[in-house]
Amino acid sequence: MAVGTAAGASASTARVAHVSAGTARQAAPAAPAGLVATADAGQVSLSWNASASGATSYDVHAGTTADFQASTKVATVRGLGYTATGLANGTTYYFWVTAANGAGTSSSSNVASATPAATATAPGAPAGLKTTAGQGQVTLSWVAPASTGGSAITSYDIYVGTTSAFRGGLPSFVSKGAGTSYVVTGLSAGTAYYFKVAAVNARGAGPVSPVASATPQPQPAALGTPGNVIAQPGRTRVILLWTAPTTGGAKVSGYLIYVGTRPGGESGTPVTKALVHDTAYAVMGLASTTKYYFKVAAEDATGHRGALSAEVSAVPWPAATPGPAGHSPAGQGPAGQGTQPTDPVQSLPAGGEQSPAPAPRNTNLTQDQSAPGTPTGLIILLAGVAAAALAGAAGIAVHLRRMRIRPGGPGEPEERDNRPLSGPRYR
């Protein structure tokens, strides 16, 4: 700002009304009122109201502090406005005006201040545009422009095309706000896409970034749902059988088992610590007085889980009653030593259900006899003869076993026959 102090005048005397010698019969003018300062790029425009009495000119004073210690008179004008130019953008300036006539100078007007600012322009171009291809989408990231154009960035225009010249490209997207990333979705797998980004502020969009490209990946094949799930109760266990999914193209790596004690209340954490690689599983260590609910889900090699199967339920049988001294029913330790610990969950191998070691035979019973006072012998067909038939005997990799269980007499262990069931093996 080209400013200077008039000869014989100072900032302190400028604020004091005085009367020139020899003009006692004419009064000094009243101070101007209503001073307003409006900033622009490198300048401030001033306007004020006329003095109420006899002003012939107006002196304009400016400073960079509100106490006017470094103030100076910058102009004398006859009108009611003035524009101070050559000012530094970002610096706050303070102004006041005095009226003058042949009799002297008035007191100062009110003080007005303003801060010049550069005129906003469009922002610069974003830099470092990067692309990351995903399944049917591309994630974009970039660096904000070095210059905002003097106005905050409000959004980014994102252009997408199938050629580097963007002829015939898709309509652009708009990323609201000043964030520097965006995910473009709904893209075709295997098609090369080209991208460019432009920043936008109050003045409009700036130049675009350099072009970047990427080719989206195909969506993963869907996992089907295990079918024909059945739950076969056993002693403190439930044996689950199911068939492999018949829908979805994803390859199944294994299965997860979910257990609960109310309908739809299966835990979010599978009871299996590792994937089950067969289509049968025995959940062990269950309470015989509780009804359990089960669902099965397939998982692929990437760890993606498919939908849960239909829910099935079962109530386990009670544990075997310990026999007399010297006899150890299945699942029991030697007499007087209590129950042997068992693994709470157990997978069934392809050869069939893993059965407890057979108890010693009661030689007092024939093959088809029952102890007095007990029901006739039960033949229990484990796990899914009916389900295997319904499913077309497909997918159940369990060898069925025939087990004869004849409760012994009082104080005697039950008798089991674990001979394999004759007939074809179901898979």
C-alpha positions as semicolon CSV with decimal commas, in nm:
position;residue;x (nm);y (nm);z (nm)
1;M;0,000;0,000;0,000
2;A;0,150;0,332;-0,102
3;V;0,092;0,542;0,208
4;G;0,260;0,851;0,354
5;T;0,207;1,118;0,611
6;A;0,122;1,467;0,483
7;A;0,381;1,736;0,564
8;G;0,330;1,892;0,909
9;A;0,063;1,637;1,000
10;S;0,070;1,333;1,225
11;A;-0,170;1,054;1,319
12;S;-0,224;1,201;1,664
13;T;-0,317;1,550;1,542
14;A;-0,543;1,397;1,275
15;R;-0,779;1,268;1,542
16;V;-0,813;1,604;1,718
17;A;-1,050;1,872;1,594
18;H;-0,886;2,210;1,562
19;V;-0,966;2,550;1,425
20;S;-0,731;2,732;1,190
21;A;-0,623;3,080;1,285
22;G;-0,814;3,365;1,124
23;T;-1,136;3,162;1,071
24;A;-1,303;3,201;1,407
25;R;-1,633;3,283;1,245
26;Q;-1,650;2,937;1,064
27;A;-1,690;2,613;1,266
28;A;-1,508;2,289;1,188
29;P;-1,732;2,020;1,034
30;A;-1,893;1,736;1,225
31;A;-1,737;1,389;1,205
32;P;-1,851;1,156;0,924
33;A;-2,065;0,859;1,025
34;G;-2,146;0,511;0,894
35;L;-1,799;0,411;0,771
36;V;-1,804;0,066;0,603
37;A;-1,502;-0,135;0,475
38;T;-1,538;-0,412;0,212
39;A;-1,239;-0,638;0,131
40;D;-1,143;-0,772;-0,209
41;A;-0,824;-0,921;-0,352
42;G;-0,540;-0,684;-0,250
43;Q;-0,771;-0,394;-0,173
44;V;-1,044;-0,253;0,056
45;S;-1,332;-0,032;-0,053
46;L;-1,459;0,233;0,193
47;S;-1,785;0,428;0,204
48;W;-1,933;0,671;0,461
49;N;-2,207;0,924;0,521
50;A;-2,150;1,296;0,467
51;S;-2,064;1,523;0,756
52;A;-2,367;1,698;0,901
53;S;-2,210;2,043;0,860
54;G;-1,990;2,217;0,607
55;A;-1,726;1,957;0,505
56;T;-1,535;2,035;0,188
57;S;-1,311;1,724;0,189
58;Y;-1,243;1,402;0,377
59;D;-0,915;1,256;0,497
60;V;-0,880;0,873;0,498
61;H;-0,651;0,712;0,756
62;A;-0,535;0,349;0,773
63;G;-0,334;0,125;1,006
64;T;-0,264;-0,241;1,078
65;T;-0,345;-0,224;1,451
66;A;-0,665;-0,125;1,623
67;D;-0,482;0,132;1,843
68;F;-0,356;0,320;1,532
69;Q;0,000;0,345;1,660
70;A;0,128;0,290;1,307
71;S;-0,156;0,466;1,125
72;T;-0,118;0,715;0,844
73;K;-0,333;0,934;0,619
74;V;-0,360;0,758;0,286
75;A;-0,583;0,999;0,090
76;T;-0,788;1,323;0,082
77;V;-1,105;1,298;-0,121
78;R;-1,408;1,518;-0,185
79;G;-1,654;1,230;-0,232
80;L;-1,803;0,979;0,011
81;G;-1,593;0,675;-0,080
82;Y;-1,242;0,552;-0,137
83;T;-1,062;0,230;-0,244
84;A;-0,729;0,152;-0,079
85;T;-0,519;-0,060;-0,315
86;G;-0,185;-0,239;-0,297
87;L;-0,278;-0,412;0,028
88;A;-0,139;-0,747;0,144
89;N;-0,387;-1,036;0,122
90;G;-0,445;-1,195;0,461
91;T;-0,356;-0,880;0,658
92;T;-0,627;-0,701;0,855
93;Y;-0,644;-0,322;0,799
94;Y;-0,821;-0,062;1,016
95;F;-0,967;0,263;0,872
96;W;-1,124;0,588;0,991
97;V;-1,221;0,914;0,817
98;T;-1,222;1,282;0,921
99;A;-1,407;1,574;0,760
100;A;-1,235;1,905;0,683
101;N;-1,317;2,261;0,571
102;G;-1,154;2,601;0,586
103;A;-1,217;2,618;0,960
104;G;-1,046;2,291;1,051
105;T;-1,081;1,912;1,080
106;S;-1,345;1,710;1,258
107;S;-1,297;1,432;1,504
108;S;-1,264;1,082;1,357
109;S;-1,547;0,866;1,234
110;N;-1,615;0,517;1,360
111;V;-1,340;0,259;1,289
112;A;-1,395;-0,006;1,021
113;S;-1,171;-0,305;0,942
114;A;-1,133;-0,554;0,659
115;T;-0,892;-0,828;0,544
116;P;-0,811;-0,848;0,173
117;A;-0,811;-1,196;0,019
118;A;-0,706;-1,334;-0,314
119;T;-0,984;-1,406;-0,558
120;A;-1,068;-1,778;-0,546
121;T;-0,986;-1,988;-0,848
122;A;-1,054;-2,350;-0,942
123;P;-0,837;-2,600;-0,753
124;G;-0,536;-2,778;-0,899
125;A;-0,534;-3,134;-1,029
126;P;-0,532;-3,429;-0,787
127;A;-0,212;-3,635;-0,794
128;G;-0,112;-3,998;-0,742
129;L;-0,435;-4,162;-0,857
130;K;-0,420;-4,534;-0,768
131;T;-0,661;-4,818;-0,841
132;T;-0,725;-5,144;-0,655
133;A;-0,937;-5,401;-0,837
134;G;-1,195;-5,598;-0,642
135;Q;-1,483;-5,830;-0,719
136;G;-1,700;-5,627;-0,955
137;Q;-1,556;-5,299;-0,824
138;V;-1,247;-5,076;-0,818
139;T;-1,126;-4,871;-0,522
140;L;-0,971;-4,534;-0,612
141;S;-0,735;-4,327;-0,397
142;W;-0,551;-4,004;-0,472
143;V;-0,364;-3,709;-0,322
144;A;-0,547;-3,376;-0,279
145;P;-0,438;-3,088;-0,508
146;A;-0,142;-2,881;-0,396
147;S;-0,358;-2,569;-0,444
148;T;-0,721;-2,538;-0,339
149;G;-0,758;-2,216;-0,541
150;G;-0,824;-2,014;-0,228
151;S;-1,151;-2,194;-0,163
152;A;-1,215;-2,520;0,021
153;I;-1,260;-2,835;-0,188
154;T;-1,621;-2,951;-0,162
155;S;-1,617;-3,266;-0,378
156;Y;-1,440;-3,464;-0,647
157;D;-1,571;-3,554;-0,991
158;I;-1,482;-3,912;-1,087
159;Y;-1,482;-4,011;-1,452
160;V;-1,504;-4,374;-1,562
161;G;-1,458;-4,505;-1,913
162;T;-1,375;-4,819;-2,104
163;T;-1,111;-4,640;-2,315
164;S;-0,826;-4,417;-2,207
165;A;-0,979;-4,135;-2,414
166;F;-1,308;-4,181;-2,224
167;R;-1,507;-4,205;-2,544
168;G;-1,823;-4,395;-2,467
169;G;-1,733;-4,404;-2,098
170;L;-1,978;-4,442;-1,814
171;P;-2,127;-4,130;-1,655
172;S;-1,909;-3,975;-1,386
173;F;-1,964;-4,022;-1,015
174;V;-1,938;-3,750;-0,752
175;S;-1,754;-3,808;-0,426
176;K;-1,893;-3,557;-0,176
177;G;-1,659;-3,390;0,071
178;A;-1,283;-3,361;0,082
179;G;-1,213;-3,736;0,115
180;T;-0,951;-3,877;-0,119
181;S;-1,088;-4,225;-0,189
182;Y;-1,392;-4,372;-0,360
183;V;-1,525;-4,720;-0,449
184;V;-1,674;-4,755;-0,798
185;T;-1,914;-5,051;-0,794
186;G;-2,130;-5,234;-1,046
187;L;-1,843;-5,298;-1,288
188;S;-1,811;-5,596;-1,523
189;A;-1,548;-5,854;-1,433
190;G;-1,273;-5,891;-1,691
191;T;-1,334;-5,547;-1,848
192;A;-1,057;-5,286;-1,831
193;Y;-1,177;-4,953;-1,691
194;Y;-1,004;-4,615;-1,695
195;F;-1,041;-4,348;-1,429
196;K;-0,958;-3,980;-1,374
197;V;-1,048;-3,742;-1,092
198;A;-1,103;-3,364;-1,068
199;A;-1,134;-3,150;-0,754
200;V;-1,425;-2,906;-0,715
201;N;-1,453;-2,587;-0,504
202;A;-1,682;-2,283;-0,505
203;R;-1,529;-2,167;-0,833
204;G;-1,590;-2,500;-1,008
205;A;-1,395;-2,808;-1,114
206;G;-1,021;-2,796;-1,170
207;P;-0,811;-2,996;-1,416
208;V;-0,828;-3,376;-1,404
209;S;-0,566;-3,608;-1,264
210;P;-0,358;-3,843;-1,480
211;V;-0,552;-4,150;-1,597
212;A;-0,530;-4,482;-1,408
213;S;-0,683;-4,817;-1,503
214;A;-0,790;-5,147;-1,345
215;T;-0,977;-5,465;-1,436
216;P;-1,237;-5,587;-1,182
217;Q;-1,226;-5,949;-1,066
218;P;-1,518;-6,189;-1,104
219;Q;-1,755;-6,242;-0,818
220;P;-1,679;-6,561;-0,621
221;A;-1,897;-6,862;-0,684
222;A;-2,174;-6,896;-0,431
223;L;-2,166;-7,168;-0,166
224;G;-2,467;-7,394;-0,148
225;T;-2,647;-7,510;0,166
226;P;-2,598;-7,859;0,314
227;G;-2,914;-8,066;0,270
228;N;-3,100;-8,357;0,425
229;V;-2,963;-8,288;0,772
230;I;-3,066;-8,543;1,034
231;A;-2,984;-8,569;1,404
232;Q;-2,952;-8,919;1,555
233;P;-2,936;-8,928;1,936
234;G;-2,688;-9,151;2,119
235;R;-2,557;-9,180;2,472
236;T;-2,462;-8,822;2,574
237;R;-2,410;-8,745;2,208
238;V;-2,594;-8,654;1,889
239;I;-2,476;-8,778;1,550
240;L;-2,539;-8,540;1,261
241;L;-2,558;-8,651;0,899
242;W;-2,612;-8,440;0,589
243;T;-2,555;-8,428;0,216
244;A;-2,320;-8,196;0,031
245;P;-2,468;-7,881;-0,128
246;T;-2,615;-7,933;-0,472
247;T;-2,641;-7,561;-0,560
248;G;-2,372;-7,294;-0,598
249;G;-2,050;-7,339;-0,788
250;A;-1,799;-7,290;-0,506
251;K;-1,584;-7,580;-0,395
252;V;-1,654;-7,685;-0,039
253;S;-1,348;-7,714;0,185
254;G;-1,535;-7,839;0,491
255;Y;-1,828;-7,787;0,721
256;L;-1,907;-7,601;1,044
257;I;-2,151;-7,722;1,309
258;Y;-2,355;-7,481;1,521
259;V;-2,536;-7,590;1,839
260;G;-2,797;-7,427;2,061
261;T;-3,051;-7,519;2,327
262;R;-3,349;-7,337;2,184
263;P;-3,498;-7,307;1,835
264;G;-3,298;-7,059;1,631
265;G;-3,061;-7,008;1,923
266;E;-2,748;-7,169;1,779
267;S;-2,425;-7,009;1,894
268;G;-2,246;-6,781;1,652
269;T;-1,930;-6,981;1,719
270;P;-1,915;-7,331;1,568
271;V;-1,879;-7,620;1,812
272;T;-1,612;-7,763;1,583
273;K;-1,265;-7,622;1,635
274;A;-1,166;-7,714;1,281
275;L;-1,350;-7,780;0,956
276;V;-1,527;-8,113;0,928
277;H;-1,416;-8,276;0,603
278;D;-1,690;-8,539;0,595
279;T;-2,069;-8,527;0,589
280;A;-2,116;-8,671;0,937
281;Y;-2,021;-8,556;1,284
282;A;-2,080;-8,666;1,643
283;V;-2,126;-8,391;1,901
284;M;-2,016;-8,543;2,230
285;G;-2,058;-8,466;2,599
286;L;-2,422;-8,354;2,584
287;A;-2,675;-8,359;2,867
288;S;-2,941;-8,628;2,837
289;T;-3,211;-8,398;2,979
290;T;-3,159;-8,120;2,723
291;K;-3,298;-8,084;2,374
292;Y;-3,030;-7,959;2,136
293;Y;-3,072;-7,777;1,806
294;F;-2,822;-7,796;1,520
295;K;-2,740;-7,627;1,191
296;V;-2,463;-7,700;0,940
297;A;-2,285;-7,462;0,699
298;A;-2,030;-7,515;0,424
299;E;-1,708;-7,313;0,398
300;D;-1,478;-7,257;0,100
301;A;-1,099;-7,227;0,078
302;T;-1,112;-6,850;0,130
303;G;-1,294;-6,884;0,463
304;H;-1,626;-6,769;0,319
305;R;-1,921;-6,941;0,488
306;G;-2,236;-7,033;0,302
307;A;-2,592;-7,021;0,430
308;L;-2,694;-7,229;0,730
309;S;-2,887;-7,549;0,674
310;A;-3,234;-7,621;0,802
311;E;-3,246;-7,672;1,177
312;V;-3,270;-8,020;1,331
313;S;-3,296;-8,125;1,696
314;A;-3,247;-8,426;1,921
315;V;-3,233;-8,523;2,289
316;P;-2,930;-8,741;2,380
317;W;-2,977;-9,066;2,571
318;P;-2,857;-9,098;2,929
319;A;-2,507;-9,227;2,993
320;A;-2,466;-9,602;3,059
321;T;-2,507;-9,711;3,422
322;P;-2,184;-9,857;3,570
323;G;-2,198;-10,239;3,604
324;P;-2,087;-10,452;3,901
325;A;-1,728;-10,474;4,019
326;G;-1,497;-10,596;3,747
327;H;-1,724;-10,477;3,465
328;S;-1,675;-10,149;3,280
329;P;-1,961;-10,047;3,047
330;A;-1,873;-9,845;2,740
331;G;-1,742;-9,504;2,832
332;Q;-1,664;-9,611;3,191
333;G;-1,332;-9,675;3,356
334;P;-1,249;-9,978;3,569
335;A;-1,467;-10,039;3,869
336;G;-1,424;-9,773;4,132
337;Q;-1,234;-9,535;3,903
338;G;-1,523;-9,334;3,762
339;T;-1,586;-9,215;3,409
340;Q;-1,294;-9,171;3,173
341;P;-1,269;-8,822;3,014
342;T;-1,380;-8,797;2,654
343;D;-1,338;-8,535;2,383
344;P;-1,654;-8,318;2,374
345;V;-1,678;-8,338;1,994
346;Q;-1,582;-8,614;1,758
347;S;-1,589;-8,649;1,381
348;L;-1,716;-8,972;1,232
349;P;-1,463;-9,129;0,994
350;A;-1,566;-9,268;0,662
351;G;-1,578;-9,615;0,817
352;G;-1,874;-9,527;1,038
353;E;-1,952;-9,407;1,390
354;Q;-1,665;-9,431;1,634
355;S;-1,812;-9,661;1,900
356;P;-1,698;-9,709;2,257
357;A;-1,505;-10,027;2,337
358;P;-1,752;-10,314;2,379
359;A;-1,835;-10,420;2,730
360;P;-1,764;-10,778;2,844
361;R;-2,032;-11,015;2,733
362;N;-2,282;-11,152;2,981
363;T;-2,249;-11,523;2,919
364;N;-2,573;-11,589;3,102
365;L;-2,768;-11,443;2,808
366;T;-2,815;-11,605;2,471
367;Q;-2,818;-11,412;2,147
368;D;-3,193;-11,356;2,153
369;Q;-3,265;-11,357;2,523
370;S;-3,329;-11,067;2,753
371;A;-3,267;-11,045;3,123
372;P;-3,576;-11,093;3,338
373;G;-3,776;-10,782;3,387
374;T;-3,620;-10,595;3,097
375;P;-3,757;-10,516;2,748
376;T;-3,668;-10,728;2,455
377;G;-3,346;-10,651;2,266
378;L;-3,340;-10,329;2,066
379;I;-3,189;-10,302;1,721
380;I;-3,072;-9,947;1,664
381;L;-2,982;-9,843;1,313
382;L;-2,754;-9,545;1,350
383;A;-2,776;-9,236;1,148
384;G;-2,983;-9,193;0,851
385;V;-3,108;-9,499;0,670
386;A;-3,423;-9,304;0,588
387;A;-3,231;-8,986;0,504
388;A;-2,993;-9,174;0,277
389;A;-3,287;-9,315;0,084
390;L;-3,454;-8,972;0,057
391;A;-3,131;-8,812;-0,063
392;G;-3,072;-9,077;-0,324
393;A;-2,801;-9,233;-0,108
394;A;-2,576;-8,942;-0,207
395;G;-2,328;-8,754;0,007
396;I;-2,353;-8,946;0,336
397;A;-2,008;-9,093;0,387
398;V;-2,093;-9,304;0,689
399;H;-2,080;-9,681;0,722
400;L;-2,392;-9,787;0,898
401;R;-2,351;-10,029;1,182
402;R;-2,597;-10,258;1,346
403;M;-2,584;-10,246;1,719
404;R;-2,776;-10,484;1,938
405;I;-2,828;-10,348;2,286
406;R;-2,978;-10,576;2,544
407;P;-2,992;-10,431;2,893
408;G;-2,837;-10,672;3,140
409;G;-2,999;-10,797;3,449
410;P;-2,977;-10,611;3,776
411;G;-2,616;-10,510;3,832
412;E;-2,508;-10,640;3,490
413;P;-2,373;-10,431;3,198
414;E;-2,566;-10,401;2,878
415;E;-2,448;-10,607;2,582
416;R;-2,358;-10,460;2,241
417;D;-2,296;-10,618;1,903
418;N;-2,093;-10,390;1,677
419;R;-2,084;-10,613;1,372
420;P;-2,108;-10,413;1,044
421;L;-2,448;-10,399;0,888
422;S;-2,462;-10,603;0,571
423;G;-2,544;-10,437;0,245
424;P;-2,394;-10,148;0,039
425;R;-2,200;-9,859;0,194
426;Y;-2,374;-9,528;0,166
427;R;-2,173;-9,222;0,051
